Amino acid sequence: TSGGVTTIKFDRPEKFNALSLPMYRGISKSLRAAAADKSCQIVVLTGEGKFYSAGNDLSSFSENMPPGGLAEISQIGKEICEELIKFPKPLIAAVNGPAIGIPVTTLGLCDLVYCTDNATFKTPFVSLGQSPEGCSSYMFPRIMGFAKANEMLLTERQITAQEACEVGLVTRVFPLDTFRDEVDKVVQHMATLPPQSMVISKSLIRHEQINKLLEVNARECKTLRERWLSDECMTAVMNFLSRKKK
């Protein structure tokens, strides 16, 4: 934390910041710490290097299965979404490049989303035999309407930064070469504002959604566990991993 701002970074650039189980645990721990830290007024989520995040590292999951198996993986995913849903302070996503999967779906749980002009957004759940996560089954239709949400979640169409801004998933788009400076201006301005006023304002804005989002998150995670055990999902994931090894 510096100057009232805590930055949580997806820092695995050699894997396009793909999320491993230790990263999930670390992000949840960092969010809890930031929520309790009185010196922290704002949290910024961002990626290291050219990618925001390539989503879940399925090969890492399969090679490092936790003792609790798929149920434990599901619980870890459920907990990080719960932390995002309940986070009391302003939460900013600084999307510094392409984003895939849960780093896209959880943007609906952030308060402000800024992205580079070369960022892209894709949610390839159906082709992996899976289902929406990160509360996107609820938030995406609310943000962008059913037609655009269905196009992202059912057809897996990748959208551009400008399209994401037009449908309301992204707050503003900045040129890649000035992105960090532009986001920093916003963040530094917010850091000068009365922190308790921001917390109270966020609470009022999000009040009616919190219980609903916790319910949606639990339902999505339960459905995902069921999908992971299906022949359809197992076959799709095995085919995906075999293609990656070639």
Residue, then its C-alpha position, 0 to 999 in steps of 0.5 A: t500500500s502506498g499513498g492510500v492505494t493498494t495494488i494487487k497484481f497478476d504477476r506471472p507474465e511468462k504464462f500470460n498471468a494465468l491463474s494458479l491455485p496459489m494465486y487465487r489464495g494470494i488474491s483472496k488474502s490480499l483483498r481481506a488484508a486491504a479491507a482491514d487496512k485503515s491506510c488503504q483507501i482504494v484497491v487496483l487490480t492489474g496485470e504484469g506485462k502485456f496481458y491482464s490475465a489469460g484466466n485459469d491455468l487448467s494445466s496447473f490445476s490438473e497437475n497440482m490437484p489439492p487434497g480436497g480435489l475439485a470441491e476444494i478448487s470450487q471453494i477457492g473460486k467461490e471465496i475469491c468472488e465472495e471477497l470481491i462482492k463484499f469488498p467495502k472500498p473502491l475497487i478498480a480494475a486496470v486491464n492492461g491487455p487481453a483478458i480471458g475467463i474469470p478475469v473478465t467475468t469478475l469485472g462486473l464486481c469492480d467499481l471502475v474498469y479502465c483498459t488499454d485500447n488493445a485489450t480484448f475480452k473473451t469468456p470461453f466457457v462453453s467450448l470447455g464444457q463449463s458454465p459462467e462464473g464470477c457472477s457473470s450470469y447475473m451481472f453481464p445481462r444487467i450491464m450490457g443487456f441480454a443480447k450482448a451478454n448472450e453473445m459473450l457467454l454463449t457464442e464466446r465472441q471476443i470483444t474489443a476495448q471499444e466494444a466493452c466500453e460501449v456496452g458498459l463493461v468498461t468505464r474508459v479506454f486509454p491509449l496503451d502508451t499512456f495507460r498507466d499514467e491515465v489510471d494513476k491520475v484517476v487513482q491519485h485523485m480518488a486518494t484525495l477524497p474523503p475515504q469514508s464518504m467513498v465507502i458509504s457511497k459504495s455501500l449505498i450503490r451496492h446495497e441491494q446487490i450484495n445478497k443477490l450476488l452471493e446467492v448467484n455466486a453460490r449457484e454458479c459454483k455449484t453448477l460448475r462443480e457439476r459440469w466438471l464431473s460431466d463427461e462433456c466437460m472432462t472430454a473438452v478439457m482433456n482435448f484442450l490440454s492435449r492441444k496445448k502440449k502439441 
